[in-house]
Amino acid sequence: MVSPGVYAEDLENIPTGDSWAKPITLLAWPRNSVILKPNSGITHVITFQDDVHYIIIDGFVIDAVNSGFDGIKFQANAGRPNPHHINILNTEVKNAPHSGIIVSDLDEYIDFNNVVVHDNGTTDFDHGIYVQGSHITIENSAFFRNAGWGIHIFGGSSNYNIVRNNRLYDNARLGLRGMGVGVYTGTGTLVYNNIIWGTNQAGIEVDDANNVGIYNNTITKNRDLGLLIGSGASDVTYKNNIIYQPSTFTFSDTGVRSIHDHNLLTNPQFVNFATDTFLLQPGSPAIDGGTATGVVTYDFEHTPRPLGDDYDIGAYEYSSTRTVKGDTVGVFRPSVNTFFLRNTNTTGNADTQTTVGNANDLPVIGDWNGDGIDTVGVYRPSQGLFFLQDSNANGAPILYSIVLGTPDGLPIVGDWNGNGSDGIGVFQSSTGIIYLKNTLTSGYADYTMILGVPGDIPVGGDWDGNGIDSPGLFRPAQATFFLTNSVCNCIPSVNYSATLGVVGDSPFAGDWNGEGSTGIGVFRPSNGLIYLKDTPSTGFADKSLVFGIPNDKPIAGHWVSTQPQLPLIPNSITTGSTPVTPKLAPTFVP
């Protein structure tokens, strides 16, 4: 068990376990609070080679920015045995100059479960994960902003691999080539229940492989087309896929003996196409439009299939009781400089608490790395400094220290350019000037706006649901929000004027219903009452609850994200034929 911190180390020669009953386990505790970031001079952050097996790596952040090549390498050495039966769980891999993960030929029975692999590579020959082995399972994970393919299966044996229940988006970010998932070698690969969008070329490509099954994927918004079956592919079956490319081609199939039916190529009526919310609306033609495959028995969120009269098309089964996960409330308690976070907008105890900063700091919340999870930070008015974490684990390291504006401002956070990660801002209440910055680096603001009067409190949100946040202000003396849809170097117009609560309440904002646009909320410092409204409009609250104590400061965020997260449900994986359920780690005091 490894306690929180940043370790300038790489891992090699990990001992071999005896069986899945007696594996060697390296556990970061709390998960995602341990960063492996070796200095320059190493080739990979973690290396497996020769006959190592029955190993579990759980909960680490692999920052390969100083690596010579890749984040994690499963090495094949000629004439020597290869790694097998290894699980990588709940792990982030980022910033490798080449691929995030490489699995070499003849490596087998390796499971990647709840990994987040992003921002790897410098050319389109570098991928999120490059697989040459067999019986490799990649599941419940996220691959985004990698230079080449998100998942690239090519060369070596590459038989009987499984790619399921993953999000792959904005991959192939460099060069002209790249797919979300590419299958180019071997037999028996299955690709199902994945959501793939924003790729440079196609969502999925199969070529020079055979007996590949492609089922119940949601494929959309890719540059060239959704699905590509090349002339070297044979016996590819694709069923129950949503392939919706409103401005380009849906699929191309020149393969031999392809089988395809029950794929939806027209508008599937997503909950919110603009904000990449790909659940199905009532009345979607994907509902009960699929067929049994004999392979897919659950959907992207592990909901059993079918729920209705027949199987639904795409990664999600429709349910009238399923809701999109929106923002939930939290508070910052200055007296103990601690965040208390709740996973639902209901009265109850905190689900997570983490201590950051000091009693004079102000809380900030944002998705600093674009992984879909909001994490905590503080702004220190006396110095004009932001201190931000990439984890909500108690004791997690401060990864960003940023100066913006002049001391004694008020902080504001938002995705000002719509790139998927949040930037920062400062409202100088004495002048009514708002400074906004897109990146988490010290320096000049990208936008300077004039809005509000002394005594106002800044808030940020996507008020119109266009995917870009913009600023606003709350005037405590009037219990009124003044919000703009503009992000500019200007004096913007006020697009929304909304009254909520009473004089003296504290403001905050969040997407309370998960529909892609931001609503407003207030916290009553005298008694901990919270009132939430789904839209930025005057009127009665849509929800009320009690959370926190007097004089707490309200916050809101996406602590439980629609991206893969911890813990994963169901909390078990299958490697080979043996199911493994990771045990809950005991309390660890470093």
N, C-alpha and C positions, 0 to 999 in steps of 0.2 A: 504494500500500500504506500502510495506516494502522496505526501502532503502538498498543499498549494504552493505555487511558485513558478518562476521561469528558470529552467535548467539548461545550461549551455552544454548539453550532452547529446550524443547519439547512442543508439542501442544496437549492439551486436552480440552474437554468441549467447543468446537467451537459452537457458537450459530447457531440456526436453521433458514434457510430462509423460506420465505412464499410461493414461487413458483419460476419457472424459470424466471418469470418477475421480481421477487424480491429475488434473491439469496443472501446468504452471500458469499462474494468473498474475499479471501486472495491472493493478487497479489504481487509477487516479481518484483520490477522495478528498473533497467532493468531486464528482465528475466534472470535466471541463474546466477545472481550476489549476491543472498542471500543464504547463507549456514546455514542450521540448523544442528548443531553438539553439542548436549547436552553432558554434562559430564556424567561419569558413575553413575549408580544408578537408571536409568530409564529403563523401559522395551521396549518402542517403541518411535520413534521420533514423529510420529503423530498417535493419537488414535481417532477413531470414535466409539461411542457406544450409545445404546438406540435409541430413535426415533429422530435422527438428520437427516436432509434432506435439499435438495436444497442448497448445499454448493459447491463452486468452489475453488480449490487450484491450483494456476497457477504460474509456473515459478521458483519453489524453487529447491535447491540442498539439498537432504536429505542424510547427511553423518551419518550413523548409527554405526560407528566404536565403539562407547562407549555404545551402546544400549545393554540391556540384552538379547533381542530376535530379533525383526524385525524392519524394517524401518517404514512401515505404516501398521497399524492393524485396520481392520473393525471388531469390537468385537461383539460377540453374547453372551448375558447373559440370562440364563434360566429364563423363565417366564416374560421377559421384551421385548419390541419391539426392532426391529433391524434397523440399518442405511439403508437408501435408497435414491436414486436420488442424487448422489454425483459425481462430475467430478474432476478428477485429470489430469491436463493439463501441458504439457511443463515442466515436472519435472524429475529430475534425482534422483535415489535411489541407494545407493552403500554402501558397506562395512558392511552390517549387519552380525552379527555372525550366524543368522539363515536365514530366508527368507527375501527377499526385501520387499514384500507386501503379506499380508494375508487377504483374504476375507472370513469371516465365514459363516456358514449355515444361510439361510433365509435372509441374506443381499441381496438387489436386486437393479436393475437399477443403477449400478455404471459404469461409463465410464472412461477408461484410454486412453488418446489420446496424442500421442507424449511424452511418457515417455521413459526414458533410464534407464534400470535396470541392474546393472552389479556388478560383484565381491562380491556377497553376499554368505554367507554360509560357514560352516566348514566341513560338511559331505554331502553325497549324499541324505540325508533327507531334505536338505535345498534348496529352489528353488528361482527362480527369482520372480514369483508370484504363490501363492497357492490359488485356487479358490474353494469355496464350495457353493457360492451363485448362484442366477439365474438372467437372463437378465443382465449379466456382459459383457461389450464390451471392448475388448483390441485391439487397432488399431493404425496404423501409428507409431509404437514404436520399440525399439531395446532391446533385451535381450541377454547378452553375459557374458561369464566367470562366470556364477553362478555355485555353487557347485553341485547342483542337476539338476532337470528339469528347462528349461527356463520358460515354462508355464505348471502348473500342476493342472488339474481340477479333483478333487477327493473328494468324501464324501459329505454329506449334500444333498441338493436338486439339485443344479448344472444343471438347465434346461435352454435351450434356450440362451446359451451363444454364443458370436461371437468373433472369433480370426481372424483378417484380416489385411493385409498390414503391417506385421511386419517383421523385420529381427531378426533371432535367430541363433546365432553361438557360437561355442566353449563353449557350456554349458555342464553340467555334467562333470566338470573338476576334481572332486574328487570322489574316489571310482570307482566301476565298473558299476554302474547303471546310467541311466538317458536318457531322451529324450529331443528333442527340445520342442515339444508339446505333452502332454499326456491327453487323455480324458477318464475317468474311471467311470463316474457316470452320470446318468440323461438321458434326451432326448433332441433332437432338437439342439444340438450344431453345429455351422458352423465354418469351418476352411478354409479360402481361401485367395489367393493372398499373401501368406507368402513366404519368402526365408529362407531356413533352411539348415545350413551346419555345419560341424565340431563337431557334437555331439557324446558323448561317445557311445551311443547305436544306437537308431533309430531317424530319423527326426521327425516322427509322430507315436504315438501309440494310438489305440483305443481298449478298453476292458471294459466289464461290463457296456456299455452304448449302447443306441439305437437311431436310426434315426439321425445319425451323417452325415453331408455332408462335404466332403473334395474336394475342387475344386481349380484348377489353382494355385497350390503351386509349387515352385521350390525347390526340395529336393536333396541334393548331398553331397558328401564327408563325410558322417557319418560312424562311425566305423563299425557297424554290418550290417545295412540295412536301406533303406530309409523309408519304410512304414510298420507298423506291425499292423494287425487286429487280435486280440485275439479271442479265442473261446467263450468268454463271450459277445462279441459284436454281435449286430443284426441290420439288415437293415442299414448298412453303405454304403453310395454311395461315390465313389471316381472317379472323372473324370477330364480330362484336366490337370493332374499333370505331371510335369517333375520329374521323379525318376531316377536319373542317378548316379549309384554307380559303377564306373569303376573297382574298386578292391574288391568289396564285393557284397552281395545280394541286389536286388532292393526292393522286398517286400515279405511279407508272410501274407496270409489271410486264417484263419481258422474260420472266423465269420459265422453267420447264415444269409442267404439271402442277401449277399453283392451284390452290383451292381457296376460294374466298366467297363469303356471303355474310349477310346481316351486318355489314359495315354502313355507318351513317356518314354521308358526304355533304348533307345540307345542314342548315342552322340547327344546332342541337338545343338551343334556348338555354344557355348557361345562366346561372344566377347573375353574374356580372362579367361579361367578356372583357370589358375595358380594364378591370382590375384583376384579371386572371383568377377569378373565382369560378371554378369549373364544375361546381355542383349543378344538378339539373333543376330547372324550374318545373312546377306542375304543368302538365300538358306537353312536356318535351317529347319529341318523336323517338328519343332514345329509351324512354320508359317502356318496359316489356317488349322492346323491339329486337332483342337478341335471341340467342339460342344456346342450348347446353353445349359445352365444349369437352367435358370430361376432365378438364384441367383446373378451371377457375371456379373455386367454391366460395370465395369471399371477395370483397371489393377493396379499394385503396385504403379504406379505414378499417379493414378487417370485419366489416359487416357481412353476415352470411348472404350468399346468393342462392336462389333468387328471393327477393322480398315480396314481390307481387305475383301476378299470374305467370310471368316468364322472366327470363334474364334481361337486365337492362344492358344497353350498349354503352361502352366507355368505361372509365376507371371507377365511377361511382354508381352504386345502386341508389335509386331515388327512395327517399323516405319522407313522409309528411312531417315526421317528428324530428328529423335531423336539422340542425341549425348550423350556420356558418360560425366558426369561432371568431368572436370579435374581441374588442379590448375589454379588460376588466380592471377593477379599481385597486388602488394601493394607497398607502400613506407613508410619509417620511416624518419621523419623530425627532425633532431637533434636540430634545433633552438627552437622547441616547444615540444621536446620529445614526439611526437605524431605519431601513426600509421594511415595511410590512406589506406583503403582496398577497392578493386574493385571486384565485383562479376562476371565480364566478362572481357575478354581480348580485350577490345575496348577502344577507347578514350572517356573520360567522367569524371564525378565527382565521388568522393569516395562514396561508399555505406555505409561504416562504418568507424568511426574514434574513436580511444581510446588513451588515454595518459598514458604512463608508463615510469618510470625511470627518467633520467636526460639527459642533452645535451651531456654528454661525454660517454653515453652508446652506445652499438652496438646492433642492432636488431637481435632477433632470433625468429623463427617460428617453431611450431611443434605440433603434435597430442600427447599431454602429457598423456592423459588418455585412448587412444584407442577407442574413440567414433566416429572417422571418421571426426572430425572437427579440423582443425589447429587453434591454438590460439597463442597469442603474448607473448613475453617475451623480456628481455634485458640481455646483458652480460656487466658487469662493469669491464673493463680491469684493472683499478687501484687496484682492490681487487681480481680479479679472480673469481667473483661471478656471478652466473646466478640467475635471478629473473623471475619466470614464472607464467602465469595465465592460468586457465582452461576456460576462457571466454574472448570474444572480446568486452564485454560491457565496456563502459567507467566507470572507478572507481571500476572495479572488483578487488577482493583481490588477493594479491600475495600468491599463494599456495605452491610454491616450492622456496627455497633459497638454492643454491648448490654451493659448492666450488669444482673446478676441475683445475688441473694444477697450474701454477704459474701466477702471475699478468702479464698483458700486452700481453696476447695471443690474438688470433682471434677465435671467436666461430664457431662451425659447428654442425649441427643437422641431425639426421637420425635414422631410425629403423635398428640398426646394427645387430639385431638377428632375425628379421622377425616376432616378436611377436605381431605386430599390433600397438604398441605405440612407440613414438620416444625417443631416448636417446640423450645425449649431447656429445660434444667433444670440444677440444681446439687445435689449431695449434700454436705451438711456432715457429714463423717465423725465429727467430734468430738461431734455431738449425735444422729446418726442421722436427721436431717431431710432430706427431698428437696423442693426447690422446683421446680415445673413451670410453664412459661409457654407459652401457645398461639401467641402472636404474637412476631415478632422486633422487639420494642421494649423499651426499659428500663421498669421499673416493677414493681409488686407481682406476685407469683406468682398464677396462677389456682388452683393446687392446692398444698397443703402436706401431705406424708405423712411418717409416721415408720416407718422400715424399716431394719434392719441394725444393725451395731455398728461401733465404730472399727476402721479397717483394711480395711473392705469397699471394693469397687470397683463403681461403678454401671454398669448396662447397660440399654438400652431395646429393646423389640421387641414385635411382635404375636404373642404366644405362642399364642393360641387361634384366630388367623385370622379375627377378627371385623372387621378393617379399622381398629382403633384400637390404637395402641401403648400400652404400660404399662411401668412401671419394674421393675427387678430389681437384685440385687446378687450379686457374686462374692466369696466368702471365701477368700483365697489360702491361709490356713493349713489349710484343709480341701479345697481344689480343688473347691468346691461352689458352684453357682448357687442362689439363692433368688429366685424370680420370682413376681410377682402379676399377675392380670388386671385389677386395679382401678386406676382413676385417680380420686382422690377427696381430699377434705379429711378424712383419717382415718388410722387405723392399720390397714392392709389385711391380709388373710389371705395367706399364702404358698400359691400354687396349684401350684407346681412346685419340687421340690428335686432337683437333678441334679448328679452328680459327673462331671467330665471332666478328664483330664490329671493332673498331679501338683502337689504343693506348689511354689509359686514361679512357676507359669505365669501369663500375663496373659490376661484374658478379652476377648472381643468377641462379637458376635451378628450374624446375617444370615439372610436367606431363601435358603439355599444351593441349594434345588431349584426355586425359583420357583413354589411352590404356594400362596403367600399367607400362610404362617405362618412365624415366625422360629425358627431353630435357634440353637444355641450353638457356640462355638469357643474354642480357647485357642492361644496363641503361646508357645513355649518360648524365653525370652530367651537361653539359653546357646548355642543352635545354629540358631535360625530355623525350627524345625519347627512346623507348623501342623496342628491336628486339628480337624475340623469334624463336627458331628452335626446331622442334619436336624431333629431334634425336641428339645425341652428335657427330656431324660430321661437317666438314668444308663445307661451302656453303652459299648461300643466305638464309636470314631469311624466315621462313614460314609465319610470321605475324609481323607487326609493329604497334605501337600505341604511343600516347602521354599520359603520366600520371605522375603527380608530377611536381616539380619545380627544378631548379638547386640546386645541392648539397644534394638532397635527397638520401637515401640509398635504393636500391631495395630489395624487398622480394616477396615471392610467397607462396601460400597455398590454402587449400581446405576450404575456408570460408563457402561455401554453400555445405554441404556434401551430399553424397548419403545415409548416415545414417539419421534417423529422426532428424529434426532441427526446428528452429524457424525462421519465422512463418511457420506454416504448411499450405499447400494449398490442398484442399479447407479448409478455416478457419472456419469450422463449424462442429458440432458433433450432434449426435442424441442420446438422452437419453430417454428411454421409447418411446413415440410417439411425443415428443416435440423437434424440432430442436433448438439448442442453438448456437448463434454466439458470441463469446467473443468480447467485445468492446475494441478498442484500448485505452490504458491507456493514460491519459494526461501527460504532462511533470511534473516530480516530482523532487522537490529540497529538499533534506533532511535538 
